């Protein structure tokens, strides 16, 4: 998916929430582990690291060091994830004549086809631990609603504006964690929150502050406002989702969390489509391809960001994730011939500085 998923993984308050999902290497079989232990007990014996032979008496470097990821691989995964999420957002913007809620429904179906085999393979069940089911329910409702609002924001305002506003999520997470989890909220947090709000105001440009100046907007100001409020709604709901994930901790498998996300998002989307009469099967073959690619690219982005979190420091990953905004600016110029205004650039700098500052502060606190 796009920003909803990335925000849930990367907010500084939530980076330690998720149990690693994508395994980089399967552990050795029990027989192989026992064989290594027995060989280690024999003086002068052991597997030689350079040649891999048991007969060689040289121990060489440990096997773990041989499998250590190359430097910078986690940051490369982060950039690749940001690119895949941004491409998915581009396809959302390119789809014609299909409501954002319907795109969300198709996305849920595609993800469901992937998640069900994963849950069966991992033997986690489909309901979850008894004491966590209510939290999973709220996680699914808030997460799926955030996805719908984000897609609506992409359709009604520019890619850059929607992406920048969505990136204010970590700042709001600090506020909700303070309210619901009694976590510390300092003057620095308040400063970062204020800075993010200033960035959003620069993007929205409300008439009572900026007059009737709408230069640089390709959409009408009313559509721009709708998209802005949808992106803000996404940021708030994604922040609430992060607080719920933090409350659950590692007691719930991450795939199960995604399962609630899609199993509640699909009926929610269908109900909204039925109520507003917006159901419209895509007529163009290209639009159908875009719908499939939205799901696949979003899932690919989620996999690579999970890999990045596994092998790289979460603070570095969170900072590097701001590449989402860079790609959004590039795609907006390249595919829609829409050069962002200086107001948008200024707002983006404020939001990025706020999120980066909050991330670094949490990172420093955690290292003490």
Secondary structure, DSSP 4 states (H G I P E B T S, - for coil): --HHHHHHHH-TTTTTTSPP-S-SSPPPPHHHHHHHHHHHHSTT----TTT--SS-----S-HHHHTPPPTTHHHHHHHHHHHHHHHHHHHHHH--S--HHHHHHHHHHHHHHHHHHHHHHHT--SS--GGGHHHHHHHHHHHHHHHHHHHHHHHHS-HHHHHHHHTTHHHHHHHHHHHHS-----HHHHHHHHHHHHHHHHHH--HHHHTT--TT-SS-HHHHHHHHHHHHHHHHHHHHHHHHHHHHGGGS-HHHHHHHHHHHHHHHHHHHHHHHT------SHHHHHHHHHHHHHHHHHHHHHHHHHHHS-HHHHHHHTTHHHHHHHHHHHHHH--PPPHHHHHHHHHHHHHHHHHHHHHHHHHH-
